[in-house]
């Protein structure tokens, strides 16, 4: 079991986040009014406290200033323009390393043991997400989208890799790759080019980790699969569609007609799970040398509603593992439901335009938000105090509202002290 005290906000922040921020290279001239570490901590605190905007973060009471110093270790907080200007110069590649440090910390903590799935593999869900969209503000690195009414939206986008598990609520962000304006003229080119860079970075950091990487049908292409196959410790499960993968479905249908497909049915209560699978099929007509295993799945739920899914994988399929492979394939949705939707709808304001900047601001803001989210997920999984508050208050939105309320009016020495004040307000027993 994870050590719940070590998984508290104070431990993670003091042992991982704050020391990491101090090591980020500051290329500015000496004798600056605000240190880079304080500026990074300020940006992190803004997302940790779920502030609705940079302006709302800047309107603070003296108690809030004191709590920012105590809880987040910030000596001097720059103005909103100062914060944007300083963070715009931060190298995102250097800041990105913080996700690896968080992974190493929670792995040593034992928090990831329950996230191991098929044959002790982590399941890594990968998908793209847009952030910081605006019709008024843009920068040179913005992507753009034309609307029917003639207006244009400017936005940034990234490809995220998140550790998920079919049976766990929490998710852990492992890496994020910005999707750049020069990546391509269409969405497929943009995301696939970013995926190549993401896989390269993941391989440089986690080549020895047992992982199953899960993608949607956009990535069921030869360049991505060839890159995945280079690491013998990695497996993949990739969604496919009849429209986009006609050659695969034609092979499956022809073999099935000759009774060369394998079928297996699992009944659980009123639900029925039907699997059809064939190993060693050609990926497509132009990549016959690339062989994949195909899984067809038809699910009939308790009400008789039928849903159909299909995947390709380099896991050799058998009746003993198709149910687990299906669960891994369907867990891909957790990156959308538990990561992106949470960031957009549960207080993090991922879609809000905190600032585009001229260099790296939007990506730096997104990374800081993702780190704050990751620390929250560690708390939710490991910290007994946070879990007690969440169990009693029912929703994270209520927890964040209570946290901000106490943070504004009561001096606190750390986050644990703040949690005990919330517990006292609602008569919740934490110990």
C-alpha positions, -999 to +999 in steps of 0.1 A: +000+000+000+012+036-007+025+056+022-004+081+025+016+107+045+044+108+019+017+113-007+004+144+009+006+178-009+032+191+015+056+162+009+052+161-029+055+199-032+085+203-008+104+172-020+097+174-058+080+205-071+098+233-052+134+219-056+127+212-092+117+248-099+149+261-082+169+241-108+152+255-139+178+276-158+172+314-156+188+330-186+179+366-176+204+391-164+214+391-127+197+412-100+162+406-112+133+417-089+116+383-090+134+350-090+124+324-116+117+299-089+092+323-072+076+330-106+072+293-113+058+286-079+033+315-084+021+300-116+018+266-100-001+280-070-026+297-093-036+264-108-033+245-075-058+270-059-080+267-091-080+305-097-104+313-125-080+337-141-046+355-137-065+386-126-083+367-098-050+354-086-036+389-084-064+402-062-052+389-029-057+397+008-028+400+032-037+366+046-035+351+011-001+366+006+010+351+039-004+317+029+013+318-004+046+323+014+040+295+039+022+269+019+039+274-015+072+289-003+069+321-024+090+350-012+079+376-039+050+373-063+053+392-096+024+412-111+003+395-138+023+412-166+056+403-148+045+367-144+036+364-181+068+381-192+091+359-171+073+326-178+073+334-216+111+330-215+111+296-198+123+267-219+093+242-220+117+213-226+134+219-193+101+224-174+087+192-190+112+172-170+091+178-139+066+151-150+094+125-150+104+136-115+068+132-103+067+097-119+099+086-102+086+099-069+052+082-070+069+050-082+092+050-053+063+058-031+045+026-042+016+045-055+018+030-090+017-007-079-021-008-083-018+007-118+000-023-133-022-041-156-016-069-182+016-088-171+027-060-148+025-034-176+015+002-171-013+013-195-004+046-212-032+064-229-022+090-255-044+116-271-044+153-282-061+182-265-066+219-273-060+246-247-060+284-242-083+292-270-092+328-279-107+348-308-090+381-297-055+371-286-030+351-306+007+345-311+030+334-338+029+298-326-009+296-325-029+271-345-060+286-360-095+275-370-120+292-392-157+292-382-188+294-404-196+329-392-163+341-406-145+344-372-112+327-363-102+309-331-066+308-321-054+280-299-026+258-287-026+221-287-006+192-272-004+155-272-006+140-237+005+107-223-013+096-191-010+064-170-045+049-166-059+017-152-093+002-161-102-002-124-087+030-109-102+065-107-069+084-107-047+091-137-010+102-137+003+125-165+036+111-178+045+135-206+031+162-229+043+171-264+033+205-279+017+202-314+034+229-334+021+252-361+046+238-386+036+201-379+012+201-408-017+216-426-043+190-414-051+176-380-038+141-388-003+154-399-001+176-368-009+149-343+011+121-359+042+143-362+039+153-325+033+116-317+067+107-332+084+132-310+064+121-280+073+085-285+110+094-289+110+113-256+091+086-238+116+060-251+145+081-238+130+082-203+110+050-200+126+024-224+130-001-195+094+002-183+068-024-192+040-004-209+010-009-231+004+023-251-032+029-261-042+052-291-073+060-311-076+051-348-057+082-360-024+064-351-032+030-368-005+038-394+028+022-403+052+049-392+038+050-356+036+012-354+071+007-366+084+032-340+064+014-313+078-020-323+114-008-318+110-012-280+105-048-272+092-040-237+063-020-251+030-032-264+003-013-280-035-014-284-048+009-311-084+015-321-094+009-357-124+017-379-138+001-411-135+034-430-099+040-421-086+005-420-105-013-448-077-037-457-077-051-421-114-056-420-114-072-455-088-097-443-107-104-411-140-110-431-124-133-456-107-154-430-139-155-409-158-167-440-133-196-442-138-203-405-102-191-397-112-165-372-113-173-335-144-166-315-150-164-277-180-154-257-180-143-220-213-138-201-213-118-169-248-115-155-271-100-181-241-087-201-225-105-230-190-100-244-183-115-278-148-115-292-135-123-326-097-123-331-071-132-357-033-129-353-007-119-379-027-097-404-013-072-428-016-036-415-026-023-449-021-030-486+010-007-488+026-021-455+022-058-459+054-064-440+039-049-409+019-075-391-007-069-364-032-088-344-068-078-347-096-079-320-133-075-328-155-069-298-193-068-295-208-058-261-244-063-252-252-045-220-279-052-194-305-034-214-297-052-246-279-022-262-251-034-285-218-016-290-190-026-313-153-019-310-122-030-328-084-028-321-051-039-334-023-049-311+011-066-309-001-087-280-007-122-294-044-128-288-060-158-273-092-166-255-073-162-222-064-126-228-089-110-251-111-097-222-081-080-206-070-065-239-105-052-244-104-035-210-071-019-219-084-007-252-115+008-236-094+025-208-081+049-235-112+070-227-099+078-193-075+104-207-105+122-220-129+117-191-105+118-162-078+142-175-090+166-201-126+169-189-114+174-153-090+201-164-117+219-184-147+215-161-136+210-125-118+242-116-085+242-136-099+263-164-078+245-191-097+263-219-093+298-204-068+321-221-043+327-194-019+341-220-004+333-254+029+353-250+054+356-278+076+326-271+066+298-247+040+312-224+010+291-234+029+258-232+045+268-199+011+276-184-002+243-196+027+224-181+022+241-147-015+234-148-008+197-156+017+195-127-008+209-103-034+184-116-008+156-112-001+166-075-039+166-069-042+131-084-014+119-061-033+133-031-065+117-042-048+083-045-025+085-015-033+112+011-057+101+038-066+137+047-076+146+011-095+114+007-114+119+039-124+154+028-134+142-007-154+113+007-174+136+030-178+167+007-186+144-022-172+165-051-138+179-058-155+212-067-167+215-031-132+207-018-116+234-040-142+260-030-136+252+007-099+253+002-100+287-014-124+301+013-101+290+041-070+302+022-084+337+019-092+343+056-071+320+079-033+320+082-020+285+076+015+270+079+010+243+052-017+224+032-022+198+059-031+226+084-055+240+059-072+206+054-077+203+092-094+237+092-118+225+064-125+194+084-133+214+115-157+236+095-176+206+083-171+184+114-152+158+094-129+134+113-095+131+095-077+108+119 
